[in-house]
Amino acid sequence: MLFSEVDRRLIEAQVFDPKAEPSFEALKACLVWPDECPERISNEGREVLSDLLIVRGFIHRGVPREQWGLDPQFFLDRWAEAQAICLRWNGFRRMSLSESDSAYLMRSVGENH
């Protein structure tokens, strides 16, 4: 199971805020919005969400799948499994970036890598 029942409920209970501003997560090289990661999620659930954030960051930055780390299939499988269970994660609603968010991401990646 990708998420425990409790973690899934916490993730899906997050209210989507279309006006929220992202922050840059340097270790994952991705943007994260405050309504995407519940505070009380388990460590296991946080790890899976981290993997989803990493994949979305690859997508936002246009990184080819062959360059998705040492085991690209791991990330593809995580992403596919989250979609297969129809996870209602706010992060799936932000697959496209606004011009300002895209510029912020590219500036942040350039400063940190």
N, C-alpha and C positions, 0 to 999 in steps of 0.2 A: 504494500500500500504506500502510495506516495506521501500522503499526509494522514495523521491521526484524525479521527472525527472532530476532536476539539480544535486542532490546528486549522482544519478546513473551515469549520464554523467561524473561527476568528478571522481568517483571511476573507471569507465571503461576507462577513458582517461589516467590513471596512466601507464606509460611505465614500463614494467617488466624489472628488472635489475638482471640477474642471478648471477652477481658478488657482489651484495649488501650484506652487513653484518647486522645481526640482532642485536637488543638491547633487553635487558630483561625488561619487564614491571612488576614491583614487585606487584602492586595491583591486576593484573590479572593473575600473575604467568605464563606468556607466553612470547614467542619471537615475536617481531614485526620488520618487515623490512621497510625501509624508503619509498618504493614504494607501500605500502598497504593502507595508510590513507592520503587522500588529505587534504591539509591545509584549504581550503575554504569550507569544508563540513559543513552543518548545525549541530546544537547541536543534533537534532533528529537523523540525519544520523550517527553522531559520536557514539551515544549510540548503534545503531544497529551494527555498525562495532565493537564496544567494545564487544558486545555479541558474535559475530562471532569469534573474537580473543580469547575470553574465551573458547569457545567450541573447537577451534583448539588447544588451550593449554591443555585442558583435553585430547584430542586425542594424542597429542605429548607425554604427560606424562603417558599415559595409564591408566587414571582414569576411573574406571567403571561408566557407565551411572547412576547407582543408587546413586552415590556420587557427582553428578553434582549440588550441592547446594540444597537449600530448595525446588526448583521446577524444577527438571531435565527436565520435559516435556516442560517448557518454552524454554530452550536452544535447545532442540531437534526440536521444532517447528520453532524457528528462523533459525536454520541451514537448515532445510528442505525447508522453504520458500525461502531462498536465492538461494538454488539450483534449486527450482522449477521455479523461474523466470529467470533462466540461467544467473545469475549475473556473469559478467566477472571481478571478483575480484582477484587480484594477490595472495591473501592469499590462494585461493584454489589450486594454483600451488605449494604450499609448504606444502603438507600434509605429506611428508616424510622428515626427517631431515638427513643431512650429519652427519657423526660421530662427527665432530668438533662442529656442531651446537647442537647436542644432548648432548655432554659433557658440553658445555657452559650452556645449559638449566638446566641440573641436578646440576651443580655447583651453579648456580644462585638460583635455588629453595632451595637448601640446605642452602645457606647463608641467605636467606630471610624468611624461614619458619621454 
